[in-house]
Amino acid sequence: MHKVVVVIPTYNEAGNIARVTSALAKVFATISNYDLHILFVDDNSPDGTRVKIAEVIHKYPYVHILNNKRKGGLGHAYKKGFAYAIDKLGADILFEFDADLSHDPTIIPAMLEDINSGASLVLGSRYIQGGGIPKNWAFHRKFLSVVGNLFIQVVMLNFKVHDWTTGYRALTKEAVLAIMPQLQGKVFAGYSWQTGFLVRALELGLVVKEVPLVFIDRENGKSKLGPEYLFNNFVYIMRVRMKQIFSSRIFKFVMVGGFGSLVQFTSLYLYRMFIPSFQLANFLSIETAILSNFALSNLWTFADRKLKASAIPGKFLQFNLASFGSIVIQLIVAFLGERFIGLHPLFAVPVINLPVDTGVMFAVTGIALGMFWNFFAYSHFVWKKK
């Protein structure tokens, strides 16, 4: 029988302890085949929260408490609570749950069902059909909630996850053990823990599902959510997205291709100073760029598949053959451009007074079309994944 531990961080939640425990107990009574527990993680609340927790522990044998010596933030509380739940209580499945009953405990069975069907992380989602946010929220709260979540979707280019910031989650022990050690540092001590965990889960390819959640505003106590939540989340999501982009193979490919284009343009101008034939000068500039691209691709873009020294001559020949499609594309564009449009001056680059003619535009068009072929060919032939 799988052991489930609902982890509830608390700070000055004395008025909510009995209510949330009773609500969870009613749901627990309807669930079979699971060993269900509650773990309160209290951050040294000065309002008597621990006394209230001690009272419910006497009534419910499956209620536990972990006392933190200081108020370390939401993420800090969850990390401490998860570690305790796994190491001391033997948890197989863990829940993140708010003490103020903003999270509907009646959807716990549905979340467990998704875990049982193979999900590693299940989100209580406010932004899918059947979910929602409080109607009595002020406009600014609704705006920040909806637009903030949409902002993360746009930045991460991931619209499959509908609620990035929800704090109601079911997680497998395996997911927690895989991700929690990677979320160290002050940035993950607060609410950025939620976004950080989800980002890492998606990067690892874990199965993430969502269950509709109608979020309910708290009745007792004060929300711990402050302006630092928005700022820290914004900084974190921008930083992690930039890191993802800069480390992606497609970004490196584009950068190498961009540098190769610079090499090609520069050599094209130089070759045309000495070679009357535009087609020959264009061909030589393309081959010069290929030399540059091969070296940088091997050292950077495909560094994880870096070629052995003994394989470089043969692979360079293969690289040229693979690039042949791009060369043909660029030559065809240049030929058709010269044939039907002709070579005419267009403008001069300001400051350096560098002339730009239609020949340069033909080269730009050919390069853009050739890049699509190049990425496919390099990935599947020259630096083929083993």
N, C-alpha and C positions, 0 to 999 in steps of 0.2 A: 504493500500500500504506500503510495507516494505521500510524503509529508509536505504540506503547504504551510508557509509562514507569511502572514500578512504583516508587513513592516510599516509601522506608523510613527514617523518623527513627531515629537511634541516639544513645544516651548510655550508656556503659559496657556495651556489648554485644559485647565482643571474643570471648566464648565462643560467640556465635550467628552470626557473620558467615559462616563457611564453610558451616555447616549450612543457613542460609536461602538462600544463593546456590545451593548444590547442589540444594536442593529445587525452587527456581524454575527452574533450568536444565533439570531433568527435564521439567517441565511445558511449558516453552518449546519443547522438542524435539518435542512432540506437536501444536503449534499452527502452522498455515500461514496465509498471507495477512495476517500482521501482522509488523511489525518491532518486536521486543520488547527492552526495555532495563530495567536496574535502576539506580536512583539512590539512593545512600545519602546522607542528610543528617545529618552528625555535628555534635553540639553541643559540640565541643572535649572529647571524652571523655578522662579521664586514665588509662584502663586499657589503652591501646594499641589501641583499636577502629580507629583510622585505619591502623595498621600492617596489621591483618588485612584491611581493605578494600583496601589497596594490593596485598596478595598475591592476592586474587581478581580484581582488575583485570587482573593479568598473565595470568591463566588464561582469563578471560572478557572478550572485547573489548567486550561490550555492558554492562559494569558501569561506573558513573561515581560520582564522589564530589563532594559540595558541603560544604565546611568552613565551619561557622559559628564565629564568634569567641567566642560565649558560649552558655550554656544558656538558651534563650528560651522553652521550653515546646513542647508538641506542636503547637499551632496555629501558632506562629511557625515551627516547622520545616517544616510542610506548606506554608505560604504561600511561604517561601523556596524550597522544593523545587519547587513547582508553577511558580513564576515562572521558575526556571532550566530546568525541563523543557520549558516552552513556548518560551521565548525562545532558549535555547542548543541544546536537543536537538530542537526541532521536534515536540513531542508533540501528538498528536491525542486520545489517550485516556490518562487517568492513573488510577493505583490508589493507594489508601492501604493500607499493609501493615505489620504488626508484625514487628520483627526477631526476635522470640522464637519464631516459627512457631506462635503461637496461632491464626493464620489459615491455613486449609487452602488451599494453592496449587492444588489440583486442581480447584477450582470456578472458576478464572479463565476457562476456556473458556465456561462457562455465563454468566458475567457479561458477557463480550464479546459473546455471542450476543444478550443483552438490549440492550446498547448498540447493536448492529448493527440491531436491530429497532425502534429509535426511542427508547429510554430515554436520559435525560440523566444519571441517577444510579441506580446499582444497588447495593443494600445486601446484604452478607453477613449474613443474619438468623438469630439464634439462637432466635427465638420463632415460627417458622412450622414446619409439618410437615416433618420431615427435619432440622431444626436442633436445637441443644441446647447446654447448658453442662456443664462438667466435673462428673461424679458425685462426685468426691472433694473438691469444694469444701466448706468448712465452711458450716454453716447460715447464718451471718450474711452470707457472701458471696453465697450463692444468694438470700437474702432481699433484700439491697440491690440485686442485679442485677434480679431479677424485679419487685419492688415499685417500684424507682426508674423502671424503664421504664414500668410501668403508670401511675405517677403522672403522667408526661409525657403519656401517651395521654389520661388523664382531663382534665388541665388544658387541653391543646390541643384536646380534643374531636375527636381524630382517631385512629380505631382501624384505619384502612386501612394505616397504617405500623405494623408489628409490632415493629421493633427501632430505637428512636430513638437509641440510644447506641452502636451498633456502630461499630467503627473500621476495618472492612474494607469498602472502597467502590471502585467504578469510576465515573469521572466523565468527561464529555466536556470537551474544551477550552473549548467555548462556555459550558458551565455554570460552569466555574471562572472564566473571564474576566468573566462577568456578576455573579457573587456575591462573589468574593474581595475586590474593592475596597470592598464594603459591610461586611466583617467586620474592621474596624480597631479598634484599642484594646486595652488590657490584658486585657479580659474574654475576648477570642478568642485570646489567646496560649496558653492551656492547653487542657484537654479540652472546654471549652464551644464550641470550634471545631466539633466534630462536630455538636452539637445546633443551633448557629447556622446552619451551612451547610444542614442539612436543612430547618429552618424557612423560610429564605429561598427555597430551591428550591421548596417547596410554595406559598409566597406568589406566586412567579412563574409558577406553573402548569406547572412542568417535570414530565416523566414520570418517576416514581420506581418502580422495581421491586425485588423482593427475591428472593434466591437462598438456599436453606437452607445454614446454616453450623453445623457442630459445632465449637464453640470448644474449644481444647485449652490446658490450663494450661502455662505456661512450665516448661522443664526447667533452663535456665541463667539466672543473673542474678537481679535483683530487679525487681519491678514498680514502675513510676513512679507508680502510681495512689495518691493520698493522700486524706485527708479533705477537702482543699480542692476536690477534684473534685466531691464530692457537694454541698458548700455552694455553690460557684460555679455549678454547673448548676441548682441549686434557685433561686438568686437570679435567674439569667438567664431561666429558663423562666417564672417568675412575672412578671418585668418585661416580657418580650416579649408574654406573654398579656394582661396588663393594657393594654399599649399597643394591641394588636389590638382588644380590646374597646372601649376608649375612643374609638378612631378609626373604629369600624365605623358604618355608616349606621343599622343597626337600634338600636344603643345611643343614638345621637343622637336618633333618632325617639322612642324610649321616654322619654328625658329631656325632650324638647320636649313630648311627650304628657303626661308627669307634671306639668310646669309648667302646661300647658294645663288639666289637671284641677284644679290649685290655683286657677287663674284662674276656672274654672267653678264650683267649690264656693264660692269667696269671693263671686262675683257672684250666685250662687243665693241665698245668705243675704241679701245686700243687696237683691236684687230682691223677695224674699218679704216684706221689711219694708214694702214700698210697694205691691206688687201682690198682690191677694187670690187670683188664680188661680194654682195651682201649675203648671199646664201652660204658661201664658204665661211665668211666671218661669223655668221650666226651659228653654223655647225660647230666651229672651233670653240666658241664661247660656251656653248652647251656642254661640250665635253670637258672643258675646264671646270665648270660648275659641278659636273658629275664627280670629278676627282675630289673636290672639296666636300661634297655631300657624303661620299663614301667614308672618308676619314672621320668626319664628325658623327655620322650615324653609328659607326662602330664604337666610337669612344663615349658617346653620350646617349643618343636616342635608344639604341639597343645595347646599352651597357650590360644589362642583365643576360644578354645572349652574345657577349663579346666574342669575336672570332679568335681562334688560336693563330699564332704567327704563321704556322705552316699552311693554314687554310686561306690566308688573305689573298694570294695571287689568284687562286681558282675562284674565290668568292668575288674578287673584284671583276673578273671576267663575267661572272654570273650577274653581278650588279649592273654591268654595262648592258648585258642582254635584257635584264629585267627593266632597265631604263629605256630600252629601245622604243617601247610603246610611247613613252613620254617624248622622246626625241622625234618620233614620227609625227605625233600630235603637234609639236611645236613647229616642225618644218612645214607641215601642211598648212597650219595657220599663217605662217610667214609667207609661204608661196601664194596662197589664195589672197592674202592681204596685198602683196606686191602686185599680183596679177590684176585684181579687180579694183583696188583702191589706189595703189601706187605709193611711192615713197615721197612724202611731202613734209616740209617743216611745219611744226605745230606751234611751239612756244619755246621760250628759254627759261630755265630754272633761275629764279631771282637770286641775287647776290653773286652766285658763281657763274651766272650767264651760260649755263650748259644747255645746248640746243637739244630739243626733244622733237623727233619726227614720228611719222606713222610707223616706221620700222620698230621703234621702241614699244609702241602700243601693241603691235603684232606679237612681240616677244612676251609682253605682260600677259596677254590673253592666252598664249600657248603655255606659259608656265602655270597659270591657274588651272587649266584643263589637265595638264600633265601631272599635277600634284596628286590628284585623285587616284590615278593609275599607280603612281610611284608608291604611295603608302600601302596599297594592297600588295603590290609585287614585293616590296622589301620585307613586309611582315610575313608573307607566306612562302617566299622562295629563298631570299638571301639569308635572312635571320629567322628562319623557320623555327617555331617553338618546338623543343624536343619533347 
